[in-house]
Amino acid sequence: MKINQVIMARSLKPIINVIVLAAVAMAAFKLGQTYQSSKPDESNIENRYAHAFSPKEVSIAVDEANELIIIERATGKYIVYSDTIGRTIFGMYANRIHQEVNASK
């Protein structure tokens, strides 16, 4: 009897290990599937910075806090950029004008 119990225990241990491993793998895949399905669909979110505007489409303004405001002429919608972006764009624009003036001399 003892030999049969030992043989039975030795043969059941690998089977139980495979069953536990398969259960953990299935739980992990199910958890991943649940997480993936619960994430919001980002394909429908419109990126308002994706469209490059021409000067005919927009007006540009700077408010009292030095924030850059780009206003669409057709719809009246606007985008407000932080003051550092406004200063950077103004610096690039001023640098371009400075280079044009120096190039014409």
MARRO-431892 format. One line per 4 residues: number of its first residue (from 0); for each residue x, y, z of N, C-alpha, C. Coordinates in Angstrom, 1 decimal, padded with zeros to 4 digits. Layout:
NUM> X/Y/Z/X/Y/Z/X/Y/Z  ...
***
This chain:
0> 000.8/-001.2/000.0/000.0/000.0/000.0/000.8/001.3/000.0  001.9/001.2/000.8/002.8/002.4/000.9/003.4/002.7/-000.5  003.7/001.7/-001.2/004.4/002.0/-002.5/003.4/002.6/-003.5  002.1/002.2/-003.4/001.1/002.7/-004.3/000.8/004.2/-004.0
4> 000.8/004.6/-002.7/000.6/005.9/-002.3/001.8/006.8/-002.7  003.0/006.3/-002.6/004.2/007.1/-003.0/004.2/007.3/-004.5  003.9/006.2/-005.2/003.8/006.3/-006.7/002.7/007.3/-007.1  001.6/007.2/-006.4/000.4/008.0/-006.8/000.8/009.5/-006.5
8> 001.4/009.8/-005.4/001.8/011.2/-005.0/002.8/011.7/-006.0  003.8/010.9/-006.4/004.8/011.3/-007.4/004.2/011.6/-008.8  003.2/010.8/-009.1/002.6/011.0/-010.5/001.6/012.2/-010.4  000.9/012.5/-009.3/000.0/013.6/-009.2/000.6/014.9/-009.1
12> 001.8/015.0/-008.6/002.5/016.3/-008.4/002.7/017.0/-009.7  003.3/016.4/-010.7/003.4/017.1/-012.0/002.1/017.5/-012.7  001.1/016.7/-012.5/-000.2/017.0/-013.1/-000.8/018.2/-012.4  -000.7/018.2/-011.0/-001.2/019.4/-010.3/-000.5/020.7/-010.7
16> 000.9/020.5/-010.9/001.7/021.7/-011.3/001.2/022.2/-012.6  000.9/021.4/-013.6/000.4/021.8/-014.9/-000.9/022.4/-014.8  -001.8/021.9/-013.9/-003.1/022.4/-013.8/-003.0/023.8/-013.1  -002.2/024.0/-012.1/-002.0/025.3/-011.5/-001.4/026.3/-012.5
20> -000.4/025.9/-013.2/000.2/026.8/-014.2/-000.8/027.2/-015.3  -001.6/026.3/-015.8/-002.7/026.6/-016.7/-003.7/027.5/-016.2  -004.1/027.4/-014.9/-005.1/028.2/-014.3/-004.5/029.7/-014.1  -003.2/029.8/-013.7/-002.6/031.1/-013.6/-002.5/031.8/-015.0
24> -002.1/031.0/-016.0/-002.1/031.6/-017.3/-003.4/032.1/-017.8  -004.4/031.3/-017.6/-005.8/031.7/-018.0/-006.3/032.9/-017.3  -006.0/033.0/-016.0/-006.4/034.1/-015.2/-005.6/035.4/-015.7  -004.3/035.3/-016.0/-003.6/036.4/-016.5/-004.1/036.9/-017.8
28> -004.4/036.0/-018.7/-005.0/036.4/-020.0/-006.4/037.0/-019.9  -007.2/036.5/-019.0/-008.5/037.1/-018.7/-008.4/038.5/-018.1  -007.4/038.7/-017.2/-007.2/040.0/-016.6/-006.7/041.0/-017.7  -005.8/040.5/-018.6/-005.4/041.4/-019.7/-006.5/041.7/-020.6
32> -007.4/040.8/-020.9/-008.5/041.1/-021.8/-009.5/042.0/-021.1  -009.7/041.9/-019.8/-010.6/042.8/-019.1/-010.0/044.2/-019.1  -008.7/044.3/-018.9/-008.1/045.6/-018.8/-008.2/046.3/-020.2  -007.9/045.5/-021.3/-007.9/046.0/-022.6/-009.3/046.5/-023.0
36> -010.3/045.8/-022.6/-011.7/046.2/-022.9/-012.2/047.4/-022.1  -011.6/047.6/-020.9/-012.1/048.7/-020.1/-011.4/050.0/-020.4  -010.3/050.0/-021.2/-009.6/051.2/-021.6/-010.5/052.0/-022.5  -010.5/053.3/-022.4/-011.3/054.1/-023.3/-010.8/054.1/-024.7
40> -011.6/054.2/-025.7/-011.2/054.1/-027.1/-010.6/055.5/-027.5  -009.3/055.5/-027.7/-008.7/056.8/-028.0/-008.7/057.2/-029.5  -009.2/056.3/-030.3/-009.2/056.6/-031.8/-010.2/057.7/-032.1  -011.3/057.9/-031.3/-012.3/058.9/-031.5/-011.9/060.3/-031.0
44> -010.9/060.4/-030.2/-010.5/061.7/-029.6/-009.8/062.5/-030.7  -010.3/063.7/-030.9/-009.8/064.6/-032.0/-008.6/065.3/-031.4  -007.5/065.3/-032.1/-006.3/066.1/-031.7/-006.4/067.5/-032.3  -006.6/068.4/-031.4/-006.8/069.8/-031.9/-005.5/070.4/-032.4
48> -004.4/069.8/-032.1/-003.1/070.4/-032.6/-002.7/069.7/-033.9  -003.5/068.8/-034.4/-003.0/068.0/-035.6/-003.1/068.9/-036.9  -004.0/069.9/-036.9/-004.2/070.6/-038.2/-003.3/071.8/-038.1  -002.5/072.0/-039.2/-001.7/073.2/-039.3/-002.5/074.3/-040.0
52> -002.6/075.4/-039.4/-003.4/076.5/-039.9/-002.6/077.4/-040.8  -003.2/077.9/-041.8/-002.5/079.0/-042.6/-002.9/080.3/-042.1  -002.1/081.4/-042.4/-002.4/082.7/-041.9/-003.8/083.2/-042.3  -004.4/082.7/-043.4/-005.7/083.1/-043.8/-006.8/082.5/-043.0
56> -006.5/081.4/-042.3/-007.5/080.7/-041.5/-007.6/081.1/-040.1  -006.5/081.8/-039.6/-006.5/082.1/-038.2/-006.1/083.5/-037.9  -006.4/084.0/-036.7/-005.9/085.2/-036.2/-005.1/084.9/-035.0  -004.0/085.6/-034.7/-003.2/085.3/-033.6/-003.2/086.5/-032.6
60> -003.3/086.2/-031.4/-003.4/087.3/-030.4/-002.6/086.9/-029.1  -002.2/087.9/-028.3/-001.5/087.6/-027.1/-002.3/088.3/-026.0  -002.7/087.6/-024.9/-003.5/088.3/-023.9/-002.6/088.9/-022.8  -003.2/089.5/-021.8/-002.4/090.2/-020.8/-001.5/089.3/-020.0
64> -001.7/088.0/-020.0/-000.8/087.0/-019.3/000.2/086.5/-020.2  000.4/087.1/-021.4/001.4/086.6/-022.4/001.1/085.2/-022.9  -000.2/084.8/-022.9/-000.6/083.5/-023.4/-000.9/083.8/-024.9  -000.5/082.9/-025.7/-000.7/082.9/-027.2/-002.1/082.3/-027.4
68> -002.9/083.1/-028.2/-004.2/082.6/-028.6/-004.3/082.6/-030.1  -004.7/081.4/-030.6/-004.9/081.2/-032.0/-006.4/081.0/-032.2  -007.0/082.0/-033.0/-008.5/082.0/-033.2/-008.8/081.6/-034.7  -009.6/080.6/-034.8/-010.1/080.2/-036.2/-011.1/081.3/-036.7
72> -010.8/081.8/-037.8/-011.7/082.9/-038.3/-013.1/082.4/-038.7  -013.1/081.2/-039.3/-014.4/080.6/-039.8/-015.3/080.3/-038.6  -014.8/079.6/-037.6/-015.7/079.1/-036.5/-015.7/080.0/-035.2  -014.6/080.7/-035.0/-014.5/081.5/-033.8/-013.9/080.7/-032.7
76> -013.6/079.4/-032.9/-013.0/078.6/-031.9/-011.5/079.0/-031.7  -011.0/078.8/-030.5/-009.7/079.3/-030.2/-008.9/078.3/-029.3  -007.6/078.4/-029.4/-006.7/077.5/-028.6/-005.8/078.5/-027.9  -005.7/078.3/-026.6/-004.8/079.1/-025.7/-003.6/078.3/-025.4
80> -002.4/078.9/-025.7/-001.1/078.3/-025.4/-000.5/079.0/-024.2  000.4/078.3/-023.5/001.0/078.9/-022.3/001.9/080.1/-022.7  002.3/080.9/-021.7/003.1/082.1/-022.0/004.5/081.7/-022.5  005.0/080.6/-022.1/006.3/080.2/-022.6/006.3/079.9/-024.1
84> 005.2/079.2/-024.6/005.1/079.0/-026.0/004.9/080.2/-026.8  004.2/081.2/-026.2/004.0/082.5/-026.9/005.3/083.2/-027.0  006.1/083.2/-026.0/007.4/083.9/-026.0/008.3/083.1/-027.0  008.3/081.8/-027.0/009.2/081.1/-028.0/008.8/081.4/-029.4
88> 007.5/081.4/-029.7/007.1/081.7/-031.1/007.4/083.1/-031.5  007.2/084.0/-030.5/007.5/085.4/-030.8/009.0/085.6/-031.0  009.8/084.9/-030.2/011.3/084.9/-030.4/011.7/084.4/-031.8  011.1/083.3/-032.2/011.4/082.7/-033.5/011.0/083.7/-034.6
92> 009.8/084.3/-034.5/009.4/085.3/-035.5/010.3/086.5/-035.5  010.7/087.0/-034.4/011.6/088.2/-034.3/012.9/087.8/-034.9  013.4/086.6/-034.6/014.7/086.2/-035.2/014.7/086.1/-036.7  013.6/085.6/-037.2/013.4/085.5/-038.7/013.4/086.9/-039.3
96> 012.7/087.9/-038.7/012.7/089.2/-039.2/014.0/089.9/-039.1  014.7/089.6/-038.0/016.1/090.2/-037.9/017.0/089.6/-038.9  016.9/088.3/-039.2/017.8/087.7/-040.3/017.4/088.3/-041.6  016.2/088.5/-041.9/015.8/089.1/-043.2/016.3/090.5/-043.4
100> 016.3/091.3/-042.3/016.8/092.7/-042.3/018.3/092.6/-042.5  019.0/091.8/-041.8/020.5/091.7/-042.0/020.9/091.1/-043.3  020.1/090.2/-043.9/020.4/089.7/-045.2/020.3/090.7/-046.3  019.4/091.7/-046.1/019.2/092.7/-047.2/020.2/093.7/-047.2
104> 021.1/093.8/-046.1/022.1/094.9/-046.0/023.3/094.6/-046.9
***
